[in-house]
Amino acid sequence: MSGNLLEVLNAAADAVEAALSVCEDWGPTGAKHGQYGFDLAADAAACAVLRDGGLRVLSEESGLAPGDGPVAVLDPVDGSTNASRGIRYYATSICALDPDGPVAAVVHDHGSSERFEASRGAGAWLDGRRLPARPETPLRAAVVAVNGTAPGAGGWAQTRTLGAAALELCAVAAGRLDGYLDFSADGLGSWDYLGALLVCREVGVSMVDALRRHLVTVDHGARRAPLAATPLLLEELSGAHRRLSGAPART
């Protein structure tokens, strides 16, 4: 089943790539904060393919479609601010869910044309090359991505703030970064992280919400604060996040 789903997800990512290549509206829509014309063009292209593939879509831009059956959680353009400013670090992220959670995922980097894919229990790939399991990195040597602003030193070596959560989380899976922490005021929608969640899981990278809420949700209004790293490093990053943010201790 996941193989067929990956075909649909890849076709949807291809459709977004084609739509963006001819899009002329890269300005704000005025309809809601942070939404641009290219977001809507990408959403229309992806949703059409996903619906034709038998999936119900939860999109950042168009909400949750009515009906039953498997859901594709879609961020047509993750990193819209980057895209609007000509910073070529933005992606399309799609994750298919079944009753057991994420089953297939595609994250396409529009800046580099790299594509991450994952299938539950079968591994994760970058441009067709299987990603190996990630080794542990000590906190003092870790390079971590932060969404928002960390309110103090967390004990890791270096910080990156890149502006596209799906790509940053996939970078953790690929070993380009060691961890990811969300310190944003409002948190992230599920479309921001679910595609990368499956990529991470398939290489041994764990992801949790800072407040230990369920990460898998199709509630368009739900927000989460994802933290990701290999298990031992994640424990250290979680402790640093609690200390810096004042979040309640894990029980």
N, C-alpha and C positions, 0 to 999 in steps of 0.2 A: 504493500500500500504506500509506504513512504517513498518508494522509487517513483511512482506515478505522481505523488504530490510534489516531489522535487522538480519534475518536468514542468508542472503547472507554475510553481513558484519561479523557476528560472525563466519561463516564458513571460511572466508578469514583470520581472526585473528587466528583461529585454525590451518590453513594451515601454517601460518608463524611460529607459535609455534612449529609445527612438523618439519619444515625445519631447524629452528635454533637448534633444539635438536640433529640433525645429521650433522650440518655444521662443517667442519674442517678448513675453511678459514676465519680466524678472523683478517687478516692483510689487509693493504691498497691495493686497486686495481692498483693504479698508473694512473688510467684514469682521475680522477678529485680529487681535494682537498677534504678530508674528507669522501671519499667513501671507503667502505671496502667490502671484499668478502661476508660477511654475509648480507650486504645491498642488494646485487644482488640476493642472494639466497632467501631472504625474499620477495623481489620485484617479482621475478618470481612466487613464490608460491601464493602470494596474488592476483596478476594480473590474473592468470589463473582462480581462483575461481570467481573473480569479473566479468571477461568477460563472463564466463559461466552463471552468474546470470543476464546477460543482461545490464551490466553497462559499460560505457566508463570510462577509468581510467586516472586521472591526478596523476602521481606519481613523487615524488622528484627524483627518480632514472631514470625513463624511459620516463618522459615527458607526454604530452597529446596525447592520442590515437585519431586517426581520427574518424569521424562519428558524429551521432546525438544521442539524447536521454539523459537520466539521467547520471550524472557524479559521480564517486566515487573519492574523493580526498584522496590520500594515502601517508602516510609516513610509509614505511615498518619497519624502525627502527628509531624512534625518540629518540635521545640520543646516536648516534653512537659512539661518543668519549668515553662516559661512558662504553658502551658495549666493545669497543676495549681494554679498560684498566681493564676489569674485575669488574667494578662498576655496581652493579645490580640495576640500576635505568634507565631503557629504555623501550620503549613501541612501539606498533604498533597502529597507529591512522588512522581511516577511517571515512570519512563523505560523505554521499550520498546527492547530491544536486538535487532539482527539480527547475522549474521556479521561485518558491517563496523562494529559498534558502535552507539551511540545513534542511533535513527532517528526517534523521536517522544517528546515529553515534555510533561507538564502539572504545574505547581506552583500549587496553590490556597491563597491566603492566607485563613485562616478569620477573621482579625480584621477585615480590610478588605473581604473578598469579592472581591478582585482575583484575576485568573487569568492566569498566564503560560503560553504554549504555544510549542512549537517543533517544526519538521519539518525533518529534515536536508536542507540545500541549498535550502530554500524560505523560510527566515526565522523570526523569533520575534515573538510578539505579546503585548501586554498588553491584556486585555479587548477583543480584536478589532482593536486598533490596532497596526500593524506597528512594531516598535522599530527605530530607525535605527542605523547603524554608530556605534560609540563613538569619539570623538576621544581623543587622548592627553592625559594630565594629568601635569605634572611632579611628581616625588616631593615636593618641598617644599610643594606645594599640595594634596596628596592627602588625602582623608578615607577611612580604611580600616577595615574590620571585622576584628576579631581574635577567634578562638576560643581560649579559654585566656587566659594572661597573657603578654604580651610582656615578656621579661626585660631591658628597657632601651629607650632611645629609638631609633627606627628611621629617623628623618629625615623622616617624613611629618608633615602638619600636625595632624591630629586622628584620634582612635581612637573606634570604636564597638564595644561588645560587646553583641549583641542576643539571642543565644541560640537562633537558628533558622537553621542554615547554608543550607538551600535558599533561604530568603527573602533572606538577606544576599547570597548569590551572584547571585540574580536582581536584587537592587538594584544590583549592579555592572553587570549587563547593561543596566539601565534608566537608568543614569547618576545614581542617587541616592547611590551610593558609588563610589569610584574603585578600590578593591582589597579583597582578602580574604586573610588569612593564618591558618593553623591552627598554634597553639602548644600545643595540648592534649597532655596526657601520653600518652593512648592513641590519638589520632587518630580519624578518622571512618570509619564504614561507607559502602559505596558508595551505599546508599540516601539518605545525607545530602546527596550532591552531584551524582549523575548526572543527575537531572532538570534541575537548574540548569546543568550542564555543557553540554547541548545549547542551552539558551537563550543562554548566554554565547557559544558558538561561532558562533551565527548572527548575532551583532552584532559580531564581531571581537574579542571578549574571550577571551584565552587562559587555560587552566587547566592546571597541572602539579602533580605531587606534589613536595613539598620534597626527597624523596630520589630523585626521577626514576623511581619505580616506575610501572607502568601503572595508570591510574585506573580503567579499565573492568575490573571483576571481578565474578564471581558467587559468590565465596568468602565465605560468611557470616562467617567469622572474620577476614577481611582488614581491615586498617585503613590509612588513608592520611592524609596531611597536605596538603590542597589549598591552592594559592596561585592567585589569579586577578586579572587586570588586563589592560589593553591591552598589547600586546607590549613596548613600550619601558619602560613603568612596571613590568611584571612582572619584567623583568631587574633593575631597581633593588630591587624588593621582595624578589626571590629572594636577592639579595646581602645585604640587610639581615637576612633570615630566617636565612641561614647564619651571619652574624656573631653574631647574638643567641642563636641556639640551639646554636651549635657544631657544626652539621651539616657533613659533608664537602663540600668544594668540588666543583662540577660538573666532570665530565671528559668 
